[in-house]
Amino acid sequence: MKKLLISTALAALMATAFATVSTGAFAAKLGVSIVNFDNNFQTLLMHGMQARAKEKGAEIQVEDAQNDVAKQLDQVKNFIASGVDAIIVTLVDTNASKTMSEEAAKAGIPLVFVNLEPSDMKNLPEKQVYVGSNEVESGTLEAFEVCKMLRAKGKSAGATAYIIMGSLVHQAALQRTKDVEQIFSTDMCNFIKVTDKQSSEWSRDNAQNLMTNWLTAGPAPDAVIANNDESAIGAILALKANGVDLKNVVVGGIDATQDGLQAMKAGDLSVTVFQNAKGQGGGGVDAALALAKGEKVDRVVYVPFELVTPANAAEYLNKN
């Protein structure tokens, strides 16, 4: 009789444990390494992760990699040593992903890359996934809208443009720039000639200095296509400081940050592309928790980009 009672109690305990995992009340500990807390969009991603972790009852420890590859790798190793249930990373350097993958795989700890694609995405080990957006969409949406706006301004006989790139160690910057160049090579948009392209490292200040140097060297362009809103805003500040009428320049960005949308509301930013920080950050946490439970997750989880213009900007004011 005593053995029967013990067996029944054990069965009940196991059933309760299984129910806890199955219903999502899994008290997991997540380690998160973010590129740089000073980066506007990365901060939005972090807030999205923290909100979802709180919603799911998971403990989350977030570290600032401060744009340092070695520091980020140390953070990942420290998370492994502390026994976290899963790790989430927004990469400082796309090419550093392989080392992190190997460390996490060796320890048997799930790893989720968010926002910035790992260089070996197609060959990620088991229990490792990418959650972000398809960068082919971002630059394509931006560039095509810039092309349409220039045509509407009567510039189809010839227009000049500068491209402000993000960090050259990020797949996103390389792909977004490639997207723009491909659109500008099409029959509809090949009237646009790129005068120069340089990196701002995603920084508003760097972009402002870069645009100032371009204006010192030559006339104002017909368009400025930036890989992110922060760089677009830097270009806008430089154009204004040099007395350029922004009604004559089409300025594009990507992210649809609050600052970007305010610049659009002011009539300065012509087009941006909404990148869902809440969706990516929350999706990264969801993937990490699922992997920690032993559940299957698609190796790539895409969150769609969306075109934002002055006509629909109001719809996005509270989304990021």
C-alpha positions in Angstrom: 0.0 0.0 0.0 2.9 2.3 0.9 4.6 1.6 -2.4 1.4 2.3 -4.2 1.0 5.7 -2.5 4.7 6.6 -3.4 4.2 5.5 -7.0 1.0 7.6 -7.2 2.7 10.6 -5.7 5.7 10.3 -8.1 3.3 10.0 -11.1 1.4 13.1 -10.0 4.7 15.0 -9.5 5.9 14.0 -13.0 2.5 15.0 -14.5 2.7 18.4 -12.8 6.3 18.9 -14.0 5.2 18.0 -17.6 2.3 20.3 -17.4 4.5 23.2 -16.2 6.8 22.8 -19.2 3.9 22.2 -21.7 1.9 25.3 -20.6 4.9 27.6 -20.9 5.5 28.3 -17.2 9.1 27.4 -17.6 11.3 29.4 -15.2 14.3 29.6 -17.5 17.4 31.8 -17.1 18.5 33.6 -20.3 21.8 35.3 -21.0 21.7 38.1 -23.6 24.6 39.9 -25.2 23.7 43.1 -27.1 26.0 44.9 -29.6 25.9 48.2 -27.9 23.4 49.9 -25.5 24.2 53.2 -27.2 22.7 52.0 -30.5 19.1 53.2 -30.7 17.7 50.1 -32.4 19.7 47.6 -30.3 18.2 49.2 -27.2 14.7 48.7 -28.7 15.6 45.1 -29.3 16.7 44.7 -25.7 13.5 46.3 -24.4 11.5 43.8 -26.5 13.4 40.9 -25.0 13.0 42.1 -21.5 9.3 42.7 -21.9 8.7 39.2 -23.4 10.9 37.5 -20.7 8.9 39.2 -18.0 5.7 38.1 -19.7 6.9 34.5 -19.8 8.3 34.5 -16.2 11.9 34.0 -17.3 14.9 35.5 -15.7 17.0 37.5 -18.2 20.6 38.9 -17.8 21.6 41.4 -20.4 25.2 42.5 -21.1 26.5 45.3 -23.2 29.2 44.1 -25.6 30.2 47.7 -26.4 31.0 46.9 -30.0 33.8 44.7 -28.8 34.0 41.2 -30.4 36.3 39.8 -27.7 34.1 41.2 -24.9 31.0 39.6 -26.5 32.8 36.2 -26.8 33.7 36.5 -23.1 30.1 37.2 -22.2 28.9 34.1 -24.1 31.6 32.0 -22.3 30.5 33.5 -18.9 26.9 32.7 -19.7 27.9 29.1 -20.4 29.9 28.9 -17.2 27.0 30.2 -15.1 24.7 27.6 -16.5 22.1 29.6 -18.3 19.3 27.7 -20.1 19.8 29.6 -23.4 21.8 32.4 -24.8 20.7 35.3 -27.1 23.2 37.3 -29.1 23.0 40.4 -31.4 26.3 40.1 -33.1 29.1 42.7 -32.9 30.7 41.0 -35.9 28.8 38.7 -38.2 32.0 36.6 -38.8 32.4 35.9 -35.0 29.3 33.8 -35.0 31.0 30.5 -35.8 33.2 30.6 -32.6 30.1 31.4 -30.5 28.2 28.6 -32.2 31.0 26.1 -31.4 31.2 27.2 -27.7 27.5 26.9 -27.2 27.2 23.6 -29.1 30.0 22.1 -27.0 28.2 23.1 -23.8 24.8 21.9 -25.1 23.2 25.2 -24.5 20.7 26.7 -27.1 21.9 29.8 -28.9 19.6 32.3 -30.7 21.1 35.0 -32.9 18.7 38.0 -33.2 18.6 40.9 -35.8 22.1 40.4 -37.3 22.6 37.2 -39.3 25.4 34.8 -38.4 27.9 34.2 -41.2 27.2 30.5 -41.1 23.4 30.7 -40.8 22.8 27.8 -43.3 25.1 25.5 -41.2 24.0 26.3 -37.6 24.2 23.4 -35.3 21.2 21.8 -33.6 19.5 24.0 -31.0 20.7 27.2 -32.7 18.5 29.6 -34.7 18.3 33.0 -36.2 15.4 35.4 -35.5 15.3 38.6 -37.5 14.2 40.1 -40.8 15.1 39.3 -44.4 17.5 42.1 -45.4 16.8 41.6 -49.0 13.5 43.3 -48.3 14.9 46.3 -46.4 17.2 47.9 -48.9 14.9 46.9 -51.8 11.8 48.7 -50.3 13.9 51.7 -49.4 15.6 52.1 -52.8 12.6 51.5 -54.9 10.6 54.2 -53.0 13.5 56.6 -53.4 13.5 55.9 -57.1 9.8 56.6 -57.3 10.1 59.8 -55.3 12.9 61.1 -57.6 10.8 60.3 -60.7 7.9 62.2 -59.1 10.3 65.2 -58.7 11.1 65.1 -62.4 14.6 63.7 -61.9 14.3 60.8 -64.3 16.8 62.4 -66.8 19.6 62.0 -64.2 20.1 62.1 -60.4 23.0 61.7 -58.0 23.0 59.8 -54.7 25.2 59.0 -51.8 24.9 55.7 -49.8 25.7 55.8 -46.1 26.5 52.2 -45.0 26.3 50.7 -41.6 29.2 48.7 -40.1 31.0 46.7 -42.8 31.3 43.7 -40.4 27.5 43.4 -40.4 25.7 41.3 -43.0 22.8 43.8 -42.8 24.9 46.7 -44.0 26.4 44.7 -46.9 23.0 43.3 -48.0 21.1 46.6 -47.7 23.7 48.3 -49.8 23.6 45.5 -52.3 19.8 45.8 -52.5 20.1 49.5 -53.2 22.7 49.0 -56.0 20.6 46.3 -57.6 17.5 48.5 -57.7 19.5 51.4 -59.1 20.7 49.1 -61.9 17.2 48.3 -63.1 15.7 50.0 -66.2 13.3 52.0 -64.1 15.9 53.4 -61.7 19.3 53.4 -63.6 19.0 57.2 -64.0 20.3 57.4 -60.4 24.1 57.4 -60.2 25.9 56.7 -56.9 28.6 59.3 -56.4 30.1 57.6 -53.3 29.3 55.2 -50.5 31.0 55.0 -47.1 30.4 53.6 -43.7 29.1 55.5 -40.7 29.2 52.5 -38.4 25.4 53.0 -37.9 26.3 56.3 -36.1 24.4 59.6 -36.4 27.5 61.7 -35.6 29.7 59.8 -38.1 27.0 60.2 -40.8 26.8 63.9 -40.1 30.6 64.2 -40.5 30.6 62.1 -43.6 27.8 64.2 -45.2 29.6 67.4 -44.3 32.7 66.1 -46.1 30.8 65.2 -49.2 29.1 68.7 -49.3 32.5 70.3 -48.9 33.9 68.3 -51.8 30.9 68.9 -54.2 27.3 69.9 -54.7 24.3 68.5 -52.7 23.0 65.2 -54.0 19.5 64.5 -55.2 19.2 61.6 -52.8 20.9 60.1 -49.7 20.2 56.5 -49.0 21.2 55.4 -45.5 21.4 51.9 -44.1 19.6 53.0 -40.9 17.6 56.0 -39.6 20.3 57.2 -37.3 22.6 57.7 -40.3 19.8 59.3 -42.3 19.3 61.8 -39.4 23.0 62.6 -39.3 22.9 63.3 -43.0 19.8 65.5 -42.5 21.6 67.6 -39.8 24.6 68.1 -42.1 22.4 69.1 -45.1 20.6 71.6 -42.9 23.8 73.0 -41.4 25.1 73.6 -45.0 21.9 75.5 -46.1 20.6 72.7 -48.3 16.8 72.8 -48.8 15.6 69.3 -47.9 12.7 69.7 -50.3 15.3 69.1 -53.1 16.8 66.0 -51.5 15.2 62.6 -51.0 16.5 61.0 -47.8 15.9 57.4 -47.0 16.6 55.3 -43.8 15.7 52.0 -42.3 14.3 51.0 -38.9 11.4 53.4 -38.4 12.7 54.5 -35.0 10.9 57.2 -33.0 13.5 59.7 -34.0 13.2 58.6 -37.6 9.5 59.0 -37.6 9.7 62.4 -35.9 12.1 63.5 -38.7 9.6 62.2 -41.2 6.8 64.2 -39.5 9.0 67.3 -39.7 9.3 66.7 -43.5 13.0 65.9 -43.4 13.1 62.1 -43.8 11.4 61.0 -47.0 11.2 57.2 -46.5 12.1 54.6 -43.9 11.4 50.8 -43.5 9.9 49.5 -40.3 12.0 46.9 -38.6 10.0 45.3 -35.8 12.2 45.5 -32.8 9.5 44.2 -30.5 8.8 41.3 -32.8 12.5 40.4 -33.2 13.4 40.8 -29.6 10.3 39.0 -28.3 10.6 36.3 -31.0 14.2 35.7 -29.9 13.1 35.1 -26.3 10.3 32.8 -27.6 12.8 30.8 -29.6 15.3 30.6 -26.7 12.6 29.3 -24.3 11.3 26.8 -26.8 14.8 25.4 -27.4 15.5 25.3 -23.7 12.4 23.1 -23.3 13.7 20.8 -26.0 11.1 21.9 -28.5 11.8 22.2 -32.2 12.2 25.7 -33.7 12.7 26.6 -37.4 16.3 27.4 -38.0 15.4 30.8 -39.5 12.4 32.9 -38.2 11.7 36.0 -40.3 9.8 39.1 -39.1 8.7 41.1 -42.2 9.9 44.6 -43.0 7.3 47.2 -43.9 7.6 50.4 -46.0 6.9 53.7 -44.2 6.3 56.9 -46.0 4.7 60.2 -44.8 1.3 58.8 -45.9 1.3 56.0 -43.3 3.9 57.1 -40.8 1.3 57.8 -38.1 0.5 54.0 -38.0 4.0 53.3 -36.8 4.5 56.0 -34.1 4.1 53.6 -31.2 5.3 50.3 -32.8 9.0 50.7 -31.9 
